[in-house]
Each structure stands twice: as structure tokens, then as C-alpha cells.
Amino acid sequence: MKFEKKHALTLIAIAVWNVLTYARFTKALIDTEEARPTSYFVAHTVLIVVNVIIAGVLGTWGVKALKANRSVEG
């Protein structure tokens, strides 16, 4: 499968969006002053970590696809 430039930029954009939205979510989780059960924080921390890992994978694929596309075009 060959990624075009638009695919690479889409992957990078999704990765950036995931990091930005979950950074805000992390801040809100840290700033929570309500008494919540530990399982609440553990579950949401796992969601944050998994999402950041997914963002890293998508970002890496996007950058690699963008570099590969540039070497073919250039």
C-alpha cells in the first residue's frame, strides 16, 4: 500500500489532535478535586497512555510516509 502526501498529513494531524485533546483531558483529571475511587483514576490513566501510544504510532507512520513521498517526488 502506498501512502500519498494527503494520507501522511492526515495521520500527522490525527496524532497531533490526539495528543492535544488528551493533554487537556490529563490536566482536567489532575485538577479534579472530587473524591473519586482509585479505579476511576487508573482507568482514565490507562486510556490516556494508550491514546498517546496510538498517537505516537500514527505520527511515526505519517512522518515516514511523508519522507518516503518526498524522496519519490524529489
Secondary structure, 3 states (H helix, E strand, C coil): CCCCHHHHHHHHHHHHHHHHHHHHHHHHHHCCCCCCCHHHHHHHHHHHHHHHHHHHHHHHHHHHHHHHHHHHHC
